[in-house]
Amino acid sequence: MILVLGDINVDVSARLEAPFRIGSDCLAASFAVHLGGVGANTATALARLGMPVRLLACVGRDWFGETALERLRQDGVDLAFVQRTEAAMTGLMFIAIAPDGQRTILGSRSANLLFRPQADLETALEGAGALLLMGYNLMAPGLEQTAETLLAAARRRGLPVALDVGAAPSHQIPQKVVSFSRGVDLLLANDEEAAALTGAADPRAAMRALEKSGAAQVVLKLGAAGCLIRQASQIVEVPPCPVRALDTTGSGDAFTAAFLKARLEGWPDAEAALAANAAGAAAAEVVGAGEGMPDPSRVAAVLSAATLPDSWTDVRQRVLERLPPARAGKGNTETQGA
């Protein structure tokens, strides 16, 4: 089981007829309501890929919170440690999706910022095989204290710890993120986040700088260009799995879930990274994050269809052989909001 500390949001998404522009009328044919938040997205992706997962978060006592929790329950996510508050509404994000699938997010983390440490917090680690933290945890006092407590407890128990950086933390609190990363086993960031953390525009240079920060392993997400991993003394570019992107929201979360699950199961880095690229691509094929997280059959379909260099043929075959059967009854459909 993986313990995840992260946000739960409700996303209201709209596919725009033209790219988002400040001061203009940005029209869409319809709106859709989805489960969102980096914690909820990653937990859902882990569950759909067959990994038991427990989520720590905070939601409001409102329709949005009830809706988000019900959708997480449907995927079997353990919500025993999710807090409820009347002091704020559940985190809410408006996501404007451009015609090319890129998204602009407006909203508030709201109730997520009110998560409070509790005396029995370490009991959330019982039965856990790993801990996944988010850079966003470091942007609110209660979450930051909780992240530090869980990190220390995981260290005492010998559990691996992963940190997924996030866009806002990398730009707003880069020094804090880099300092915190010294205590983790796996650091995941995309190229823009890595540049913000290190000041290096070149992804390879940024990756080398992050490796010097102290994290045991660094994986750099490159979106449609794949990802970077280190094998021995070499930084290796893992090829992407091109798809027609409808919405990139949650693609990075799907990548993180697939890579972390694979590594915890002992897969080699190359196989874990190729599976993660396919999972991120599969998430981009549908509108919406939470409900759009892929199951193994969709990951396999994307990976099978991808045109890869010959040197990756054997790696692809091994990944396809390792992917578990899809979980019955967990479709990836777009949910329309009233």
C-alpha positions in Angstrom: 0.0 0.0 0.0 1.2 3.5 -0.8 0.3 6.4 1.5 -0.3 9.7 -0.4 -0.5 13.1 1.2 -2.0 15.5 -1.3 -4.9 17.7 -2.5 -8.4 16.7 -3.3 -10.2 19.2 -5.6 -13.2 19.3 -7.9 -12.3 20.4 -11.4 -14.7 22.3 -13.6 -13.2 22.0 -17.1 -14.1 23.6 -20.4 -12.7 22.9 -23.9 -12.3 26.3 -25.4 -12.9 27.2 -29.0 -9.7 29.2 -29.1 -6.6 29.5 -26.9 -7.2 31.3 -23.6 -6.5 35.1 -23.7 -6.8 37.5 -20.7 -9.5 40.1 -21.3 -11.3 38.1 -24.1 -14.5 36.1 -24.3 -13.3 32.4 -23.9 -16.3 30.3 -25.0 -16.8 26.6 -24.7 -19.6 24.3 -25.9 -20.1 22.8 -22.4 -18.6 22.4 -19.0 -17.7 19.1 -17.2 -17.2 18.3 -13.5 -14.3 16.0 -12.6 -12.4 14.7 -9.6 -9.1 16.6 -9.4 -6.2 17.5 -7.2 -2.7 16.0 -7.4 -3.3 13.7 -4.4 -6.7 12.5 -5.7 -5.4 12.1 -9.2 -2.4 10.1 -8.2 -4.3 8.0 -5.7 -6.9 7.1 -8.4 -4.2 6.3 -10.9 -2.4 4.0 -8.4 -5.7 2.2 -7.6 -6.6 1.7 -11.2 -3.1 0.3 -11.9 -3.7 -2.3 -9.1 -1.9 -0.7 -6.2 -3.7 -0.3 -2.8 -3.5 3.3 -1.8 -4.5 5.5 1.3 -5.0 9.2 0.9 -4.5 12.0 3.5 -6.3 15.2 2.6 -8.9 17.7 3.7 -12.2 18.6 2.0 -15.1 20.9 2.9 -18.5 19.7 4.2 -20.2 20.5 0.9 -21.5 18.9 -2.3 -18.0 19.2 -3.9 -16.4 17.3 -1.1 -19.1 14.6 -1.1 -18.8 14.2 -4.8 -15.0 13.9 -4.7 -14.9 11.4 -1.9 -17.6 9.2 -3.6 -15.6 9.1 -6.8 -12.5 8.1 -4.8 -14.4 5.4 -3.0 -15.5 3.9 -6.3 -11.9 3.2 -7.1 -11.2 1.7 -3.7 -9.0 4.5 -2.3 -8.7 4.3 1.5 -10.2 7.5 2.9 -10.0 6.8 6.6 -7.6 9.7 7.2 -9.3 12.3 5.1 -10.4 15.3 7.2 -13.5 17.4 6.8 -13.8 21.1 7.6 -16.6 23.6 7.8 -14.2 26.5 7.7 -13.7 26.4 3.9 -15.2 24.9 0.8 -13.6 22.0 -1.0 -10.7 22.9 -3.3 -12.2 24.1 -6.7 -10.4 24.6 -10.0 -11.6 26.0 -13.3 -9.6 24.4 -16.1 -9.6 26.1 -19.5 -8.5 23.6 -22.1 -7.0 25.0 -25.3 -7.7 23.3 -28.7 -4.2 21.5 -28.5 -5.0 20.0 -25.1 -2.9 22.4 -23.0 -4.6 23.7 -19.9 -4.8 26.9 -17.9 -5.9 26.5 -14.3 -7.7 29.1 -12.2 -8.9 28.3 -8.7 -8.2 27.8 -5.0 -6.9 25.0 -2.9 -9.2 26.1 -0.2 -9.9 23.3 2.3 -6.7 21.5 1.3 -4.8 24.3 3.1 -6.6 23.5 6.4 -5.3 20.0 6.9 -4.2 19.7 10.5 -1.6 17.3 12.0 -3.1 14.8 14.5 -1.6 12.8 17.4 -2.3 9.5 15.6 -0.9 10.6 12.3 1.8 8.0 12.1 -0.8 5.2 12.2 -1.6 6.2 8.7 1.7 4.5 7.7 0.6 1.1 9.1 0.7 -1.4 6.3 2.3 1.1 3.9 5.2 0.1 1.6 6.0 3.6 0.5 5.1 7.3 1.1 4.3 9.8 -1.7 4.5 13.5 -0.9 3.8 16.6 -3.1 5.6 19.9 -3.3 2.2 21.5 -2.6 2.5 20.0 0.9 5.2 22.5 1.6 2.9 25.5 0.9 0.6 25.3 3.9 1.7 25.0 7.6 -0.4 22.0 8.6 0.5 20.1 5.5 4.2 20.9 5.8 4.3 19.8 9.4 2.5 16.6 8.4 4.9 16.0 5.5 7.9 16.4 7.8 6.4 14.1 10.5 5.5 11.4 7.9 9.0 11.7 6.2 10.7 11.1 9.6 8.4 8.2 10.4 8.9 6.6 7.0 12.7 6.9 7.5 12.5 5.2 10.9 10.5 2.4 9.3 12.8 2.0 6.3 10.1 3.0 3.8 10.9 4.6 0.5 9.7 8.2 0.0 8.9 9.9 -3.2 8.3 13.6 -3.8 6.4 15.0 -6.9 7.4 18.6 -7.2 4.5 20.5 -8.8 4.4 23.8 -10.7 3.6 26.4 -8.1 6.0 25.1 -5.4 8.9 25.0 -7.9 8.3 28.7 -8.7 7.2 30.0 -5.3 9.3 28.1 -2.8 12.2 26.6 -4.8 14.7 26.6 -2.0 12.3 24.9 0.4 11.6 22.2 -2.2 15.2 21.5 -2.9 16.0 21.4 0.8 13.2 18.9 1.5 14.2 16.7 -1.5 17.5 15.8 0.3 15.5 13.4 2.4 13.7 11.5 -0.3 14.5 8.5 -2.4 12.7 9.5 -5.6 12.3 13.1 -6.9 9.9 13.6 -9.8 9.7 16.9 -11.7 8.9 18.1 -15.2 11.3 20.2 -17.2 9.7 23.5 -16.4 9.7 22.7 -12.6 13.3 21.5 -12.8 14.4 24.8 -14.5 12.6 26.8 -11.8 14.4 24.8 -9.1 17.8 24.9 -10.5 18.0 27.9 -12.9 19.1 25.6 -15.7 17.1 25.8 -18.9 18.6 22.7 -20.4 16.7 19.6 -19.0 19.9 17.5 -18.7 21.7 20.2 -16.9 18.7 20.7 -14.6 18.5 17.0 -13.9 22.2 16.9 -13.0 21.7 19.9 -10.7 18.8 18.2 -9.0 20.8 15.0 -8.5 23.4 17.0 -6.6 20.6 18.3 -4.2 20.6 15.0 -2.4 17.6 12.9 -3.7 18.7 9.3 -4.3 17.0 9.2 -7.7 15.7 11.9 -10.0 13.2 11.4 -12.9 12.5 14.3 -15.2 9.2 14.4 -17.1 9.3 15.9 -20.6 5.6 15.7 -21.5 5.2 14.9 -25.2 9.0 14.3 -25.4 9.1 11.4 -22.9 11.3 11.6 -19.9 14.9 11.4 -18.6 16.3 8.8 -16.3 19.8 7.9 -15.2 21.3 4.6 -16.0 24.8 4.1 -14.5 26.8 7.2 -15.6 24.5 8.2 -18.5 21.3 10.3 -18.6 18.9 8.4 -20.9 16.0 9.8 -22.9 13.1 7.5 -22.7 10.9 7.8 -25.8 7.3 9.1 -25.7 4.1 7.4 -26.7 2.5 10.0 -29.0 -1.3 10.4 -28.8 -3.9 13.0 -29.8 -4.0 15.0 -26.6 -7.4 16.3 -25.6 -6.5 17.4 -22.0 -3.1 17.2 -20.4 -4.6 17.8 -16.9 -3.4 14.9 -14.7 -0.9 13.4 -17.2 2.0 14.1 -14.8 0.0 12.4 -12.0 -0.6 9.3 -14.1 3.1 9.2 -14.9 4.1 9.4 -11.2 1.7 6.7 -10.2 2.9 4.3 -13.0 6.6 4.9 -12.3 6.3 4.6 -8.6 4.2 1.4 -8.7 6.6 -0.2 -11.2 9.7 0.6 -9.1 8.1 -0.7 -5.9 7.5 -3.9 -7.8 11.1 -4.1 -8.7 10.9 -3.2 -12.4 14.1 -1.8 -14.0 14.1 2.0 -14.4 13.8 1.8 -18.2 10.7 -0.3 -18.0 9.2 1.8 -15.3 9.8 5.0 -17.3 8.4 3.6 -20.5 5.2 2.5 -18.7 5.0 5.9 -17.1 5.3 7.7 -20.4 2.4 5.5 -21.7 0.3 6.2 -18.6 0.8 9.9 -18.9 -0.1 9.8 -22.6 -3.2 7.7 -21.9 -4.4 10.3 -19.4 -4.0 13.0 -22.0 -6.3 11.2 -24.4 -9.4 12.0 -22.4 -11.0 15.1 -20.8 -10.7 15.3 -17.1 -8.1 14.2 -14.6 -9.5 12.0 -11.8 -11.9 9.9 -13.8 -9.5 10.1 -16.8 -6.7 8.1 -15.0 -5.8 5.1 -17.1 -6.2 1.4 -16.2 -3.6 -1.2 -17.4 -5.6 -1.9 -20.6 -5.4 1.7 -21.7 -1.7 1.9 -20.8 -1.1 -1.2 -22.8 -3.0 0.0 -25.8 -1.1 3.3 -25.9 2.2 1.5 -25.5 1.4 -1.1 -28.2 0.4 1.6 -30.7 3.5 3.8 -30.2 6.2 4.0 -32.8 9.4 3.5 -30.8 13.1 3.2 -31.7 14.2 -0.4 -32.3 16.4 -0.3 -29.2 13.2 0.0 -27.1 11.3 -3.0 -28.7 12.4 -5.5 -26.1 11.7 -3.0 -23.2 8.2 -2.5 -24.5 7.6 -6.2 -24.7 8.7 -6.7 -21.1 6.4 -3.9 -20.0 3.4 -5.3 -21.8 4.1 -8.7 -20.2 4.2 -7.1 -16.7 1.1 -5.0 -16.9 -1.7 -6.5 -14.7 -5.2 -7.2 -16.1 -7.6 -4.2 -16.0 -9.9 -3.9 -13.0 -13.5 -4.7 -13.9 -16.0 -1.9 -13.8 -13.7 1.0 -13.8 -14.3 2.9 -17.0 -12.7 6.3 -17.9 -15.6 8.4 -19.0 -16.2 12.1 -18.9 -18.7 13.2 -16.2 -20.9 16.1 -17.2 -21.9 18.6 -14.6 -25.2 20.4 -14.4 
